Amino acid sequence: MKTAKLLIVIIALLALAGCVSGQEMADGLGDILEEGASAMVTADAQDPAAAVEATLVSTPEQEAAPPDEATPESAGETPALYLDPTADVGARVDDLLARMTLAEKIGQMTQVEKNSITPAAVAELGIGSVLSGGGGYPRSNTPAAWAEMVGAFDAAARDSRLGIPLLYGYDAIHGAAAVDGATIFPQPIALAATGDAELVRRTARITAIESAALGVRWNFAPVLAVVQDVRWGRTYESFGEDTATVAELGAAYVRGLQDPDDAPRATDHGLSDPTTVLATPKHFIGDGATVFGSSTQNIMGTQYLLDQGDMQLDMQAVRQLLVPPYAAAIESGALSVMASFNSWQGEKVHGRDDLLTGLLKDEMNFRGFVVSDWGGCDQITTDYDAAIIRCINAGVDMNMVPQAYGRFIDTLTEAVERGDVSQARIDDAVRRILTVKFEMGLFDAPPHAPNPALLGATDHRAVAREAVRRSLVLLQNDNAALPIGRDGTIFVAGAAADDAGAQAGGWTIDWQGVPGKAITGATTLLDGIRAVAGEGVTVEYDRDGRFDGDAIAPVAIVVLAEKPYAEGVGDRADLALSAEQIALIERVDARSERTVVVLLSGRPLIITDALPLADAWVAAWLPGSEGAGVADVLFGDAPFSGTLPVSWPRSTDQLPLPSLLADPAGPLFPRGYGLNGEG
């Protein structure tokens, strides 16, 4: 920009000398400013702190706003009403809306993935939200780097013409798990096995504290799907198959994120607290009830089977089975809801005004805003213009674009100018978004000082370990195999026993998880077994179960796991154990008096024929970073108390759930099953 300053001075001197005309001078200045703005917009998106510094430095050089767009801080003006923290929220929203151009309103309706935009562009366009998708971490995935990255985007938004703060969001379904070093809780399916709404609330509260410590005030959770087919790759993100349970635990999770004092619903004493985050019940509606084989999505070379498929329930079933969890979440203060990728009876939910506006906003009196899923509007039809028009008119208030934001902004702008989307609809969407931002206190105080040291705090990990202990479900315990005594030798086998990525599952660091990789601060199951067993026990580990010598161990632990996955990449037609896993159990059982199998999975696996191969079977789900919690229960330091939140099928032929429940043979283990370790 130093060169730009020099050129501006030269042009001005030439104009004074009569060497250039006034018009030529204006054209020259415009070219220089445009070039400078372009340079800022194309800055490295991975280094937003540097980009925002450039933006802030160059602000005085930018062309002044025209009179009708003057900033509220203009000299001599009375401070704008929307900046008055004592004013009524509705009046503040009205005041701000009246000051906004169409471009600024559409900017607020735009959410962009962080690698696709710079802080400079956020400020220029008045972007409403930036997100980190799965794996959307800074170059150095540390809490401090996260705080710097988020802070740069937030500072840029506050430097826009009207200074409207942005919402930074990410998926933190089991803790701030995108951040290396955070506390990683058991996945929601495991939390459901605890049956403890207060414990669920506490895990959400810690997730909020660790997220807010980075400046992230928006969490795309909880998932309120009522799972009808455990072959679905998002089963572990849910609280199970029972509508009432999903409603109770989902509402508790919303309160944990949004209200530090657990008030009956989020109020000014909830979300305005800078250590809270905005919850997002998702995916409205039907994502866990799609028909097997109905999905047409293909990502990463994987043909989806259930995820993003078609839900074919009639409206009465939708109201009875799927709506109650959302009603409970709204009653608990939810102010954002994410639309679902799936279709309902052949039509994409993102384009259905009868669901997003008629059912959710009008009938259920939802006063917050609806955000699309990742590019969800685009899936309505192959005609992009028509897709955006239908999506916004259906009731989506903020579009998770997520990348080609310029195309979305231009398309929606032209649609409004043509009358395909009304100004009233735009104002309604922006009013909803701004109302939430005001209620969160984003306008009324400087950004909350980041505190990366809170991530992975000792007391947070203690709660995560407690959640692990409470979530384990004992499926079988023959020959008093459990609890394990503290003497002699214990064989431990299975690669997953020493793999923090495997035990955490998907949505951990990266979208599909990080199998085989260490996670800062995490304790693997093997680490936990060694620590909890004590000095009197010799723990021998071989991932393949090939132990030296021919001695028979009193007890052996075999850890089996699903490979981590997320969304439809995890859709599976066959949930059976692999031949290699069966062989591992047999090999280890031949070298032990009693064999305990620990299953790390996001759903029931088919183990009917394998049950006789081991004495004890434990469903440990995906326990997260605190593997020692599993060991606590295996050695009897805590009792088995978890129960199944889903029915455990004998075979995949019994699925989906209605077929399983109608089968005279019944499930292998019913929902609610769980031994206590004494029988």
SENU-281916 format. One record per residue (C-alpha): residue number from 1; x, y, z. Coordinates in steps of 0.5 Angstrom, whole numbers, plus 500, padded with zeros to 3 digits. Layout:
N
nr:NUM, east:X, north:Y, up:Z
...
***
This chain:
679
nr:1, east:500, north:500, up:500
nr:2, east:506, north:505, up:501
nr:3, east:506, north:505, up:493
nr:4, east:499, north:506, up:493
nr:5, east:500, north:512, up:497
nr:6, east:506, north:515, up:493
nr:7, east:502, north:514, up:486
nr:8, east:496, north:518, up:490
nr:9, east:500, north:524, up:491
nr:10, east:503, north:524, up:484
nr:11, east:497, north:524, up:481
nr:12, east:494, north:529, up:486
nr:13, east:500, north:534, up:484
nr:14, east:499, north:533, up:477
nr:15, east:492, north:535, up:477
nr:16, east:494, north:541, up:481
nr:17, east:499, north:543, up:475
nr:18, east:494, north:542, up:470
nr:19, east:497, north:535, up:467
nr:20, east:491, north:531, up:468
nr:21, east:484, north:532, up:469
nr:22, east:479, north:531, up:475
nr:23, east:476, north:525, up:471
nr:24, east:483, north:522, up:470
nr:25, east:485, north:523, up:477
nr:26, east:479, north:520, up:480
nr:27, east:480, north:514, up:475
nr:28, east:487, north:513, up:477
nr:29, east:485, north:513, up:484
nr:30, east:480, north:508, up:483
nr:31, east:484, north:503, up:480
nr:32, east:489, north:504, up:485
nr:33, east:484, north:503, up:491
nr:34, east:481, north:497, up:487
nr:35, east:488, north:494, up:486
nr:36, east:489, north:495, up:493
nr:37, east:483, north:491, up:495
nr:38, east:484, north:486, up:490
nr:39, east:491, north:484, up:494
nr:40, east:488, north:484, up:500
nr:41, east:482, north:479, up:498
nr:42, east:487, north:474, up:495
nr:43, east:491, north:474, up:501
nr:44, east:493, north:467, up:504
nr:45, east:486, north:465, up:508
nr:46, east:491, north:461, up:512
nr:47, east:494, north:467, up:515
nr:48, east:488, north:471, up:517
nr:49, east:491, north:475, up:523
nr:50, east:496, north:478, up:517
nr:51, east:491, north:479, up:513
nr:52, east:486, north:483, up:518
nr:53, east:492, north:487, up:520
nr:54, east:493, north:489, up:513
nr:55, east:486, north:491, up:512
nr:56, east:486, north:495, up:519
nr:57, east:492, north:499, up:517
nr:58, east:489, north:501, up:510
nr:59, east:482, north:503, up:513
nr:60, east:484, north:510, up:513
nr:61, east:486, north:510, up:505
nr:62, east:479, north:507, up:503
nr:63, east:474, north:512, up:500
nr:64, east:469, north:515, up:505
nr:65, east:462, north:512, up:505
nr:66, east:457, north:516, up:501
nr:67, east:452, north:521, up:506
nr:68, east:446, north:515, up:506
nr:69, east:451, north:510, up:508
nr:70, east:455, north:514, up:513
nr:71, east:458, north:510, up:519
nr:72, east:454, north:511, up:526
nr:73, east:461, north:514, up:529
nr:74, east:461, north:520, up:524
nr:75, east:463, north:526, up:527
nr:76, east:458, north:530, up:531
nr:77, east:452, north:525, up:530
nr:78, east:448, north:522, up:536
nr:79, east:451, north:515, up:537
nr:80, east:446, north:510, up:533
nr:81, east:441, north:506, up:537
nr:82, east:443, north:499, up:536
nr:83, east:450, north:501, up:539
nr:84, east:446, north:503, up:546
nr:85, east:446, north:496, up:550
nr:86, east:440, north:499, up:555
nr:87, east:436, north:499, up:549
nr:88, east:430, north:494, up:547
nr:89, east:433, north:489, up:543
nr:90, east:427, north:489, up:538
nr:91, east:429, north:497, up:537
nr:92, east:436, north:496, up:536
nr:93, east:435, north:491, up:531
nr:94, east:430, north:496, up:527
nr:95, east:435, north:501, up:528
nr:96, east:440, north:497, up:525
nr:97, east:436, north:494, up:519
nr:98, east:434, north:501, up:517
nr:99, east:441, north:503, up:516
nr:100, east:443, north:497, up:512
nr:101, east:444, north:496, up:505
nr:102, east:441, north:490, up:501
nr:103, east:449, north:488, up:500
nr:104, east:450, north:488, up:507
nr:105, east:443, north:484, up:509
nr:106, east:445, north:479, up:504
nr:107, east:452, north:479, up:507
nr:108, east:449, north:477, up:514
nr:109, east:446, north:471, up:511
nr:110, east:452, north:469, up:508
nr:111, east:456, north:463, up:512
nr:112, east:463, north:462, up:509
nr:113, east:468, north:456, up:510
nr:114, east:475, north:460, up:513
nr:115, east:480, north:457, up:508
nr:116, east:475, north:460, up:502
nr:117, east:475, north:468, up:505
nr:118, east:480, north:473, up:508
nr:119, east:478, north:477, up:514
nr:120, east:479, north:483, up:509
nr:121, east:473, north:480, up:505
nr:122, east:469, north:479, up:511
nr:123, east:470, north:486, up:513
nr:124, east:468, north:489, up:506
nr:125, east:462, north:485, up:505
nr:126, east:460, north:485, up:512
nr:127, east:459, north:477, up:512
nr:128, east:455, north:474, up:518
nr:129, east:459, north:468, up:519
nr:130, east:465, north:464, up:518
nr:131, east:466, north:457, up:520
nr:132, east:471, north:451, up:520
nr:133, east:469, north:445, up:517
nr:134, east:471, north:438, up:519
nr:135, east:479, north:439, up:519
nr:136, east:478, north:447, up:518
nr:137, east:484, north:448, up:523
nr:138, east:490, north:453, up:523
nr:139, east:496, north:451, up:520
nr:140, east:499, north:450, up:527
nr:141, east:493, north:446, up:530
nr:142, east:494, north:449, up:537
nr:143, east:489, north:452, up:542
nr:144, east:493, north:459, up:541
nr:145, east:493, north:459, up:534
nr:146, east:485, north:457, up:534
nr:147, east:484, north:463, up:538
nr:148, east:489, north:468, up:533
nr:149, east:485, north:465, up:527
nr:150, east:478, north:466, up:530
nr:151, east:480, north:473, up:533
nr:152, east:483, north:476, up:526
nr:153, east:476, north:474, up:523
nr:154, east:472, north:477, up:529
nr:155, east:476, north:484, up:529
nr:156, east:475, north:484, up:521
nr:157, east:468, north:484, up:522
nr:158, east:468, north:489, up:527
nr:159, east:471, north:494, up:523
nr:160, east:466, north:493, up:517
nr:161, east:462, north:500, up:516
nr:162, east:457, north:498, up:521
nr:163, east:461, north:494, up:526
nr:164, east:456, north:488, up:526
nr:165, east:460, north:482, up:529
nr:166, east:460, north:475, up:526
nr:167, east:459, north:468, up:529
nr:168, east:464, north:463, up:528
nr:169, east:462, north:456, up:528
nr:170, east:464, north:449, up:528
nr:171, east:462, north:442, up:529
nr:172, east:463, north:440, up:537
nr:173, east:459, north:434, up:537
nr:174, east:463, north:431, up:543
nr:175, east:468, north:437, up:546
nr:176, east:472, north:442, up:542
nr:177, east:475, north:436, up:538
nr:178, east:477, north:440, up:532
nr:179, east:482, north:443, up:536
nr:180, east:488, north:438, up:538
nr:181, east:489, north:438, up:546
nr:182, east:482, north:439, up:547
nr:183, east:478, north:435, up:552
nr:184, east:474, north:430, up:548
nr:185, east:468, north:427, up:551
nr:186, east:465, north:420, up:549
nr:187, east:461, north:421, up:543
nr:188, east:453, north:422, up:544
nr:189, east:451, north:415, up:543
nr:190, east:455, north:414, up:549
nr:191, east:453, north:419, up:553
nr:192, east:446, north:417, up:551
nr:193, east:448, north:410, up:555
nr:194, east:449, north:414, up:561
nr:195, east:442, north:416, up:561
nr:196, east:444, north:422, up:565
nr:197, east:441, north:428, up:563
nr:198, east:445, north:432, up:568
nr:199, east:452, north:429, up:566
nr:200, east:450, north:431, up:559
nr:201, east:449, north:438, up:560
nr:202, east:456, north:438, up:564
nr:203, east:459, north:435, up:558
nr:204, east:456, north:441, up:554
nr:205, east:458, north:446, up:559
nr:206, east:465, north:444, up:558
nr:207, east:465, north:444, up:551
nr:208, east:462, north:451, up:551
nr:209, east:467, north:454, up:556
nr:210, east:473, north:451, up:551
nr:211, east:470, north:453, up:545
nr:212, east:469, north:460, up:547
nr:213, east:476, north:460, up:550
nr:214, east:478, north:460, up:543
nr:215, east:473, north:466, up:541
nr:216, east:468, north:460, up:537
nr:217, east:461, north:462, up:540
nr:218, east:457, north:457, up:535
nr:219, east:457, north:450, up:535
nr:220, east:453, north:446, up:530
nr:221, east:450, north:441, up:535
nr:222, east:446, north:437, up:538
nr:223, east:444, north:432, up:533
nr:224, east:437, north:430, up:535
nr:225, east:436, north:425, up:530
nr:226, east:431, north:419, up:532
nr:227, east:435, north:413, up:529
nr:228, east:431, north:408, up:525
nr:229, east:437, north:404, up:522
nr:230, east:444, north:403, up:525
nr:231, east:447, north:402, up:519
nr:232, east:447, north:410, up:518
nr:233, east:454, north:413, up:519
nr:234, east:451, north:418, up:523
nr:235, east:448, north:414, up:529
nr:236, east:454, north:415, up:534
nr:237, east:452, north:423, up:533
nr:238, east:445, north:421, up:536
nr:239, east:442, north:420, up:543
nr:240, east:439, north:413, up:540
nr:241, east:432, north:411, up:538
nr:242, east:427, north:413, up:543
nr:243, east:424, north:420, up:542
nr:244, east:423, north:421, up:549
nr:245, east:430, north:420, up:551
nr:246, east:433, north:424, up:545
nr:247, east:428, north:430, up:547
nr:248, east:431, north:430, up:554
nr:249, east:438, north:429, up:553
nr:250, east:438, north:434, up:547
nr:251, east:435, north:439, up:551
nr:252, east:440, north:438, up:556
nr:253, east:445, north:439, up:551
nr:254, east:442, north:446, up:549
nr:255, east:442, north:448, up:556
nr:256, east:449, north:446, up:557
nr:257, east:452, north:450, up:551
nr:258, east:447, north:456, up:552
nr:259, east:446, north:457, up:560
nr:260, east:452, north:457, up:565
nr:261, east:447, north:457, up:570
nr:262, east:442, north:452, up:567
nr:263, east:436, north:456, up:567
nr:264, east:429, north:453, up:565
nr:265, east:431, north:457, up:558
nr:266, east:436, north:461, up:555
nr:267, east:435, north:468, up:557
nr:268, east:439, north:475, up:557
nr:269, east:443, north:471, up:563
nr:270, east:445, north:465, up:559
nr:271, east:447, north:467, up:552
nr:272, east:450, north:474, up:554
nr:273, east:455, north:470, up:558
nr:274, east:461, north:470, up:554
nr:275, east:463, north:463, up:556
nr:276, east:457, north:460, up:552
nr:277, east:456, north:458, up:545
nr:278, east:450, north:458, up:541
nr:279, east:447, north:451, up:540
nr:280, east:444, north:448, up:533
nr:281, east:439, north:443, up:534
nr:282, east:440, north:439, up:527
nr:283, east:438, north:436, up:522
nr:284, east:431, north:439, up:521
nr:285, east:428, north:434, up:519
nr:286, east:428, north:426, up:518
nr:287, east:436, north:425, up:517
nr:288, east:436, north:419, up:522
nr:289, east:429, north:416, up:519
nr:290, east:431, north:415, up:511
nr:291, east:430, north:409, up:507
nr:292, east:436, north:404, up:506
nr:293, east:439, north:405, up:499
nr:294, east:435, north:412, up:498
nr:295, east:441, north:416, up:498
nr:296, east:444, north:419, up:491
nr:297, east:450, north:422, up:494
nr:298, east:457, north:420, up:493
nr:299, east:463, north:423, up:497
nr:300, east:471, north:420, up:497
nr:301, east:469, north:415, up:493
nr:302, east:464, north:412, up:497
nr:303, east:456, north:411, up:495
nr:304, east:452, north:413, up:501
nr:305, east:446, north:409, up:503
nr:306, east:442, north:412, up:508
nr:307, east:445, north:419, up:509
nr:308, east:442, north:425, up:505
nr:309, east:437, north:420, up:503
nr:310, east:429, north:420, up:503
nr:311, east:425, north:420, up:509
nr:312, east:418, north:417, up:507
nr:313, east:414, north:417, up:514
nr:314, east:407, north:421, up:513
nr:315, east:406, north:427, up:517
nr:316, east:403, north:424, up:523
nr:317, east:409, north:419, up:524
nr:318, east:414, north:425, up:523
nr:319, east:410, north:429, up:528
nr:320, east:410, north:423, up:533
nr:321, east:417, north:421, up:532
nr:322, east:421, north:426, up:530
nr:323, east:418, north:433, up:532
nr:324, east:418, north:432, up:540
nr:325, east:426, north:433, up:540
nr:326, east:426, north:440, up:537
nr:327, east:420, north:442, up:541
nr:328, east:424, north:441, up:547
nr:329, east:430, north:444, up:544
nr:330, east:426, north:450, up:542
nr:331, east:423, north:450, up:549
nr:332, east:430, north:450, up:552
nr:333, east:432, north:456, up:548
nr:334, east:435, north:454, up:542
nr:335, east:436, north:460, up:537
nr:336, east:439, north:456, up:531
nr:337, east:437, north:450, up:527
nr:338, east:440, north:447, up:522
nr:339, east:436, north:444, up:516
nr:340, east:437, north:437, up:514
nr:341, east:440, north:434, up:507
nr:342, east:435, north:429, up:506
nr:343, east:429, north:429, up:502
nr:344, east:422, north:428, up:505
nr:345, east:418, north:424, up:500
nr:346, east:422, north:426, up:494
nr:347, east:423, north:433, up:495
nr:348, east:429, north:436, up:499
nr:349, east:428, north:439, up:506
nr:350, east:432, north:445, up:504
nr:351, east:427, north:447, up:499
nr:352, east:421, north:446, up:503
nr:353, east:417, north:452, up:506
nr:354, east:412, north:447, up:509
nr:355, east:417, north:444, up:514
nr:356, east:422, north:450, up:515
nr:357, east:417, north:456, up:515
nr:358, east:410, north:452, up:516
nr:359, east:412, north:447, up:521
nr:360, east:418, north:450, up:525
nr:361, east:417, north:457, up:525
nr:362, east:410, north:458, up:525
nr:363, east:407, north:452, up:528
nr:364, east:413, north:451, up:533
nr:365, east:414, north:458, up:534
nr:366, east:421, north:458, up:533
nr:367, east:424, north:465, up:533
nr:368, east:431, north:464, up:532
nr:369, east:434, north:463, up:525
nr:370, east:435, north:457, up:520
nr:371, east:442, north:455, up:517
nr:372, east:443, north:451, up:511
nr:373, east:448, north:445, up:512
nr:374, east:454, north:445, up:508
nr:375, east:452, north:447, up:501
nr:376, east:445, north:444, up:502
nr:377, east:441, north:449, up:498
nr:378, east:445, north:447, up:492
nr:379, east:442, north:440, up:492
nr:380, east:435, north:442, up:491
nr:381, east:436, north:443, up:484
nr:382, east:441, north:443, up:479
nr:383, east:439, north:450, up:477
nr:384, east:443, north:454, up:482
nr:385, east:439, north:460, up:481
nr:386, east:433, north:457, up:482
nr:387, east:436, north:453, up:488
nr:388, east:438, north:459, up:492
nr:389, east:431, north:462, up:491
nr:390, east:427, north:456, up:493
nr:391, east:432, north:455, up:499
nr:392, east:431, north:462, up:502
nr:393, east:424, north:463, up:500
nr:394, east:423, north:456, up:504
nr:395, east:426, north:459, up:510
nr:396, east:433, north:458, up:510
nr:397, east:436, north:465, up:513
nr:398, east:443, north:464, up:513
nr:399, east:447, north:460, up:507
nr:400, east:453, north:455, up:509
nr:401, east:455, north:457, up:502
nr:402, east:461, north:454, up:504
nr:403, east:466, north:457, up:499
nr:404, east:463, north:460, up:492
nr:405, east:460, north:466, up:497
nr:406, east:461, north:471, up:491
nr:407, east:456, north:467, up:487
nr:408, east:451, north:466, up:492
nr:409, east:451, north:474, up:494
nr:410, east:450, north:476, up:486
nr:411, east:445, north:470, up:485
nr:412, east:441, north:473, up:491
nr:413, east:442, north:480, up:490
nr:414, east:439, north:479, up:483
nr:415, east:433, north:475, up:485
nr:416, east:431, north:480, up:490
nr:417, east:432, north:486, up:484
nr:418, east:427, north:481, up:480
nr:419, east:422, north:480, up:485
nr:420, east:424, north:473, up:486
nr:421, east:425, north:474, up:493
nr:422, east:422, north:479, up:497
nr:423, east:425, north:485, up:501
nr:424, east:421, north:483, up:506
nr:425, east:423, north:476, up:506
nr:426, east:431, north:478, up:506
nr:427, east:429, north:483, up:512
nr:428, east:426, north:477, up:516
nr:429, east:432, north:473, up:515
nr:430, east:437, north:478, up:517
nr:431, east:432, north:480, up:523
nr:432, east:433, north:473, up:526
nr:433, east:440, north:473, up:525
nr:434, east:441, north:480, up:528
nr:435, east:436, north:479, up:534
nr:436, east:441, north:472, up:536
nr:437, east:447, north:476, up:535
nr:438, east:444, north:482, up:540
nr:439, east:442, north:477, up:545
nr:440, east:449, north:474, up:545
nr:441, east:451, north:480, up:547
nr:442, east:456, north:481, up:541
nr:443, east:455, north:488, up:540
nr:444, east:456, north:490, up:547
nr:445, east:463, north:489, up:550
nr:446, east:469, north:487, up:546
nr:447, east:471, north:480, up:544
nr:448, east:472, north:476, up:550
nr:449, east:479, north:475, up:551
nr:450, east:481, north:468, up:549
nr:451, east:484, north:463, up:554
nr:452, east:487, north:457, up:550
nr:453, east:490, north:454, up:557
nr:454, east:482, north:452, up:559
nr:455, east:483, north:447, up:553
nr:456, east:484, north:440, up:556
nr:457, east:484, north:443, up:563
nr:458, east:484, north:437, up:569
nr:459, east:477, north:438, up:571
nr:460, east:475, north:438, up:564
nr:461, east:478, north:431, up:563
nr:462, east:476, north:429, up:570
nr:463, east:468, north:430, up:567
nr:464, east:470, north:426, up:561
nr:465, east:473, north:420, up:564
nr:466, east:467, north:420, up:569
nr:467, east:462, north:420, up:562
nr:468, east:466, north:414, up:560
nr:469, east:465, north:410, up:566
nr:470, east:458, north:411, up:566
nr:471, east:457, north:410, up:559
nr:472, east:460, north:403, up:558
nr:473, east:455, north:397, up:557
nr:474, east:456, north:390, up:559
nr:475, east:453, north:385, up:554
nr:476, east:456, north:379, up:557
nr:477, east:460, north:377, up:563
nr:478, east:461, north:369, up:563
nr:479, east:466, north:366, up:568
nr:480, east:466, north:372, up:572
nr:481, east:471, north:375, up:567
nr:482, east:470, north:382, up:570
nr:483, east:472, north:385, up:574
nr:484, east:479, north:384, up:573
nr:485, east:484, north:382, up:579
nr:486, east:490, north:386, up:580
nr:487, east:495, north:380, up:580
nr:488, east:499, north:376, up:575
nr:489, east:499, north:378, up:567
nr:490, east:494, north:381, up:563
nr:491, east:495, north:380, up:555
nr:492, east:492, north:386, up:551
nr:493, east:491, north:385, up:544
nr:494, east:488, north:389, up:538
nr:495, east:491, north:395, up:534
nr:496, east:485, north:400, up:537
nr:497, east:488, north:399, up:544
nr:498, east:493, north:404, up:543
nr:499, east:490, north:408, up:538
nr:500, east:487, north:415, up:541
nr:501, east:484, north:416, up:534
nr:502, east:480, north:410, up:534
nr:503, east:477, north:411, up:540
nr:504, east:475, north:418, up:539
nr:505, east:472, north:416, up:532
nr:506, east:470, north:421, up:527
nr:507, east:469, north:429, up:528
nr:508, east:476, north:429, up:531
nr:509, east:481, north:433, up:529
nr:510, east:479, north:432, up:522
nr:511, east:472, north:430, up:519
nr:512, east:473, north:423, up:518
nr:513, east:477, north:422, up:525
nr:514, east:485, north:421, up:525
nr:515, east:486, north:413, up:526
nr:516, east:493, north:411, up:528
nr:517, east:495, north:418, up:530
nr:518, east:497, north:421, up:537
nr:519, east:492, north:426, up:540
nr:520, east:495, north:431, up:545
nr:521, east:493, north:430, up:552
nr:522, east:489, north:423, up:550
nr:523, east:490, north:417, up:554
nr:524, east:489, north:411, up:550
nr:525, east:486, north:404, up:553
nr:526, east:492, north:401, up:553
nr:527, east:495, north:407, up:557
nr:528, east:489, north:407, up:562
nr:529, east:490, north:399, up:563
nr:530, east:497, north:400, up:565
nr:531, east:496, north:406, up:570
nr:532, east:490, north:403, up:573
nr:533, east:492, north:396, up:574
nr:534, east:497, north:398, up:578
nr:535, east:504, north:395, up:580
nr:536, east:502, north:388, up:582
nr:537, east:500, north:387, up:574
nr:538, east:504, north:385, up:568
nr:539, east:501, north:388, up:562
nr:540, east:503, north:385, up:556
nr:541, east:501, north:388, up:549
nr:542, east:501, north:386, up:542
nr:543, east:497, north:389, up:537
nr:544, east:496, north:382, up:533
nr:545, east:495, north:378, up:539
nr:546, east:502, north:374, up:538
nr:547, east:505, north:374, up:545
nr:548, east:512, north:371, up:546
nr:549, east:512, north:364, up:549
nr:550, east:507, north:359, up:551
nr:551, east:504, north:361, up:558
nr:552, east:497, north:362, up:559
nr:553, east:495, north:369, up:562
nr:554, east:489, north:369, up:567
nr:555, east:486, north:374, up:563
nr:556, east:486, north:377, up:556
nr:557, east:483, north:384, up:553
nr:558, east:482, north:384, up:546
nr:559, east:480, north:391, up:543
nr:560, east:476, north:391, up:537
nr:561, east:474, north:398, up:533
nr:562, east:471, north:400, up:527
nr:563, east:475, north:405, up:523
nr:564, east:473, north:412, up:524
nr:565, east:468, north:415, up:519
nr:566, east:463, north:421, up:519
nr:567, east:457, north:422, up:515
nr:568, east:455, north:418, up:509
nr:569, east:462, north:415, up:509
nr:570, east:460, north:411, up:515
nr:571, east:454, north:408, up:512
nr:572, east:455, north:400, up:512
nr:573, east:451, north:395, up:509
nr:574, east:454, north:390, up:513
nr:575, east:456, north:391, up:520
nr:576, east:459, north:384, up:522
nr:577, east:466, north:383, up:525
nr:578, east:471, north:382, up:520
nr:579, east:475, north:375, up:519
nr:580, east:481, north:378, up:522
nr:581, east:477, north:381, up:528
nr:582, east:474, north:374, up:529
nr:583, east:481, north:371, up:528
nr:584, east:484, north:375, up:533
nr:585, east:479, north:373, up:539
nr:586, east:480, north:366, up:537
nr:587, east:488, north:367, up:537
nr:588, east:488, north:371, up:544
nr:589, east:483, north:366, up:547
nr:590, east:487, north:360, up:546
nr:591, east:493, north:364, up:551
nr:592, east:488, north:366, up:556
nr:593, east:484, north:363, up:562
nr:594, east:478, north:368, up:561
nr:595, east:478, north:373, up:555
nr:596, east:474, north:380, up:555
nr:597, east:472, north:383, up:548
nr:598, east:472, north:391, up:548
nr:599, east:468, north:394, up:542
nr:600, east:470, north:401, up:540
nr:601, east:464, north:403, up:535
nr:602, east:459, north:408, up:534
nr:603, east:453, north:403, up:533
nr:604, east:452, north:396, up:535
nr:605, east:456, north:391, up:531
nr:606, east:453, north:384, up:529
nr:607, east:457, north:379, up:534
nr:608, east:451, north:374, up:535
nr:609, east:456, north:368, up:532
nr:610, east:462, north:371, up:536
nr:611, east:459, north:371, up:543
nr:612, east:461, north:364, up:545
nr:613, east:469, north:366, up:543
nr:614, east:470, north:370, up:549
nr:615, east:467, north:370, up:556
nr:616, east:466, north:378, up:557
nr:617, east:463, north:383, up:552
nr:618, east:463, north:390, up:553
nr:619, east:460, north:396, up:549
nr:620, east:465, north:402, up:550
nr:621, east:462, north:406, up:544
nr:622, east:467, north:411, up:542
nr:623, east:470, north:414, up:549
nr:624, east:474, north:420, up:547
nr:625, east:480, north:422, up:550
nr:626, east:480, north:419, up:557
nr:627, east:481, north:412, up:555
nr:628, east:483, north:411, up:563
nr:629, east:475, north:411, up:564
nr:630, east:474, north:404, up:561
nr:631, east:480, north:401, up:565
nr:632, east:477, north:404, up:571
nr:633, east:470, north:400, up:570
nr:634, east:474, north:393, up:567
nr:635, east:478, north:393, up:574
nr:636, east:472, north:394, up:578
nr:637, east:474, north:401, up:581
nr:638, east:467, north:404, up:578
nr:639, east:461, north:399, up:577
nr:640, east:458, north:398, up:570
nr:641, east:452, north:402, up:569
nr:642, east:451, north:404, up:562
nr:643, east:445, north:401, up:558
nr:644, east:443, north:401, up:551
nr:645, east:440, north:407, up:547
nr:646, east:439, north:403, up:541
nr:647, east:437, north:396, up:540
nr:648, east:442, north:391, up:538
nr:649, east:440, north:387, up:532
nr:650, east:442, north:379, up:531
nr:651, east:443, north:381, up:524
nr:652, east:443, north:386, up:519
nr:653, east:437, north:382, up:516
nr:654, east:433, north:385, up:522
nr:655, east:434, north:392, up:520
nr:656, east:431, north:398, up:520
nr:657, east:428, north:398, up:527
nr:658, east:421, north:397, up:525
nr:659, east:423, north:391, up:522
nr:660, east:427, north:389, up:528
nr:661, east:422, north:390, up:533
nr:662, east:417, north:386, up:529
nr:663, east:421, north:380, up:528
nr:664, east:419, north:375, up:533
nr:665, east:426, north:373, up:535
nr:666, east:427, north:380, up:537
nr:667, east:434, north:383, up:538
nr:668, east:440, north:380, up:541
nr:669, east:440, north:385, up:546
nr:670, east:434, north:390, up:547
nr:671, east:434, north:398, up:548
nr:672, east:435, north:399, up:556
nr:673, east:439, north:392, up:557
nr:674, east:446, north:392, up:561
nr:675, east:449, north:388, up:566
nr:676, east:451, north:391, up:572
nr:677, east:458, north:386, up:573
nr:678, east:455, north:382, up:578
nr:679, east:451, north:377, up:573
***
